[in-house]
Amino acid sequence: MAQIPIADFGISIITVHEQFLGSHTYIARTRNAQDLVRGYEFMNKLVANIKTIPVAPFDNTASTLFESFQSQRIKVATMDLRIAAIASSRGLILLTRNHRDFIKVPGLTIEDWTQ
């Protein structure tokens, strides 16, 4: 990854959503002030990091493709299927270690750079 300009990378709004859900869950479950502060620090870092990378939206085109995938009864988790719809609708390569699920999505180009 270090050999490719950071401007060539992005994340989906679904990924942002998942990250905020995770930090929200952590904050909601805190039992002391120190954990509460830690939770909000994590959320603040998340906001700062999101400002540095393009975020691909879930727009009408992605939504239509998502509905098409659902009608095909593709057995992939909802959030992952939304991510697949965003990538497919824009002709993007999806970087993932989750070959098992994303390989089920027709026409989706995936790569795993962790191998």
TORFIVO-545002 format. One record per residue (C-alpha): residue in three letters; x, y, z. Coordinates in steps of 0.05 Angstrom, whole numbers, plus 32768, in hexadecimal, padded with zeros to 4 digits. Layout:
<recs>
AlaXYZ ...
</recs>
This chain:
<recs>
Met800080008000 Ala8039802F800F Gln804B80307FC5 Ile8007804B7FB0 Pro7FF180937FBC Ile7FC0809A7FF6 Ala7F9380C27FC7 Asp7F8680817FA1 Phe7F6480637FDF Gly7F2180717FFF Ile7EEE8052802E Ser7EA480498028 Ile7E71806F8050 Ile7E5B802A8069 Thr7EA080208087 Val7E99806480A9 His7E54804F80C3 Glu7E70800E80DF Gln7EA980338102 Phe7E7A80658122 Leu7E4C802C8138 Gly7E87800B8159 Ser7E9D8049817E His7E5580588191 Thr7E4D801281AD Tyr7E8D801981D5 Ile7E77805B81F2 Ala7E3280418203 Arg7E4F80078229 Thr7E82802E8252 Arg7E808025829D Asn7EB1805B82B2 Ala7EC980A0829F Gln7F0C80888284 Asp7EEB80598252 Leu7EBA8090823E Val7EF480BF822F Arg7F1780878209 Gly7ED8807B81DF Tyr7ED180C481CC Glu7F1C80C881BD Phe7F13808E818D Met7ED880B0816C Asn7EFE80F18166 Lys7F3980CC8144 Leu7F0680AB8115 Val7EEB80F08101 Ala7F32810A80F5 Asn7F4680CD80CB Ile7F0780D180A1 Lys7F198118808D Thr7F5980FE806D Ile7F3D80CB803D Pro7F0780CC8007 Val7EC580AD801D Ala7E9C808A7FE7 Pro7E5180977FF2 Phe7E1780677FF0 Asp7DF1808B7FB9 Asn7DB580787F8D Thr7DE1804F7F5E Ala7DFE80277F97 Ser7DB9801F7FB6 Thr7D9C80037F76 Leu7DD67FD37F6F Phe7DCF7FBF7FB9 Glu7D857FAF7FAD Ser7D997F867F70 Phe7DCA7F5E7F99 Gln7D957F537FCE Ser7D637F3B7F9A Gln7D987F097F82 Arg7D997EEF7FCA Ile7DE57EF77FCF Lys7DF87EDC8014 Val7E227F16802D Ala7E177F40806C Thr7DEF7F7F805F Met7E267FB1806E Asp7E587F8A8043 Leu7E267F87800A Arg7E1E7FD2800E Ile7E6A7FDA800B Ala7E6B7FAB7FCE Ala7E347FD47FAD Ile7E5C80157FB7 Ala7E9B7FF67F9A Ser7E777FD47F60 Ser7E4F80127F4D Arg7E9080397F47 Gly7EBB80037F27 Leu7EEA80047F64 Ile7F177FCD7F7E Leu7F017FB77FC3 Leu7F3C7FA87FF1 Thr7F277F738022 Arg7F3D7F368047 Asn7EF57F1C8044 His7EFA7EF48004 Arg7EC77EC1801D Asp7E8D7EF2801B Phe7EA07F267FE7 Ile7EB17EF27FB2 Lys7E667EE37FB0 Val7E577F287F93 Pro7E547F257F47 Gly7E807F567F23 Leu7EA47F6F7F62 Thr7EEF7F757F5C Ile7F117F647F9D Glu7F5A7F617FB3 Asp7F7B7F4B7FF4 Trp7FBE7F6C7FFF Thr7FC97F498042 Gln7FDF7F078024 
</recs>
